[in-house]
Amino acid sequence: MMVDQLPEELRALKTQLKAFINEVVIPSEPELMTEDANSERVAAELKTKAKEAGLWALGHPSEIGGGGLPFMDFVYLNEVIGRSHWGQWAVGSLSMQDSIMLHLYASDEQRERFLKPLVAGEIYPSVGLTEPEVAGSDPTQMQATAVLDGDEWVISGHKWFTSGANRAAFTTVFAITEPDAEKHNKFSSIIVPTDTDGYEIVRVVPTMGHTGGNHCEVNYNEVRVPYENLLGGRGQGFHIAQKRLGPGRIFHSMRWLGQAQRAFELMCERAKMRYAHGSYLAEKGDIQAMIAESAAEIQAARMMTLDAARAIDSGSEARTEISLIKFWGARMLHNVVDRAIQVHGALGVTADTPLEFMYREARYARLYDGPDEVHRMVVARRLVRDPYDGVPWA
């Protein structure tokens, strides 16, 4: 099988990062899972170790304190970071989507106040886009409003799945500012510090049996912020959101590959050592099929994701390619983790392995940043119009 033809410097960095994730981050996972004061201490220690190792914020632009790696280089590193759910926390890549968005659209004052401390790991961001009353996959139905009153925006609305709001310094909230405009130009993005009067975290939403996490329900009770907190231009919210989501889906998909590869390794190890009914699991046809199918799906998803990343890197919007990898990559992760659990038997659904947590995250992957159904619809509509739109065999 062909090995990635990476520059020697990038290959060495990837090897160093993989050792850090495997030897430093993964052994810390049991403590990080508790999401208490001790987990915060462990997370802070990992951040310090990453900075000391020169592994912090590698994908962020150098002019704002990041490592300045080119986009494609960082794409490859995400595959390694994804081996642990906490990898992106540990090495400062959790905020990459917000960093890209702010780097493109923030004013000089916004950069100093929000972007630079974000890259340094001093503060965390969050985004308020999804609303419980309307379909999150169709932001044009948004109901939150921001009305200009003198030199202040007055924001009213109800958001949820504002991930990380309970620890964030600010939320970039999307709200209607141009009610009479065309539907894709109705809303804007506005930066709201989370300590602003009227910003109310209703709850951290329990998900899939997990009562911790960071998916918050937030009320905006006539929240007032200065006009200067507008990010980009009025009515540009939809376009700003897409600039944030596109690269983010590449990063998600590469991290899913890292998770799937780890699950695949666990599956193979279990198959080699577990003896039942006269032979090792690895010698049984059903298990061999699971291993082969998983390897094929991982490889296919990897090639598709790298193809989409190269398209974005060349300046393309890559809408077909991104939607393809979003639903295919999420499905691949779900399938591989599911097979790994099956090979582990009852052990697979316990917390004695990372697989049960991976499974919950894999199921969630098929919903966030657009559900499978929406991305399949996008692909089909574009290819019906032009069968060669975004496909490598064109």
Secondary structure, DSSP 8 states (H G I E B T S, - for coil): -------HHHHHHHHHHHHHIIIIIGGGHHHHTT-SHHHHHHHHHHHHHHHHTT-TTTTS-GGGTS----HHHHHHHHHHHTTSTTHHHHTT-TTHHHHHHHHHH--HHHIIIIIHHHHHTSS-EEEE---TTS-TT-GGG---EEEEETTEEEEEEEEEEEETTTT-SEEEEEEES-TTS-GGGSEEEEEEETTSTTEEEEEE--BTTBS-S-EEEEEEEEEEEEGGGEESSTT-HHHHHHHHHHHHHHHHHHHHHHHHHHHHHHHHHHHHH-EETTEEGGGSHHHHHHHHHHHHHHHHHHHHHHHHHHHHHTT---HHHHHHHHHHHHHHHHHHHHHHHHHHGGGGGSTTSTHHHHHHHHHHHTTTTS-HHHHHHHHHHHHHH-TTTT-TT-
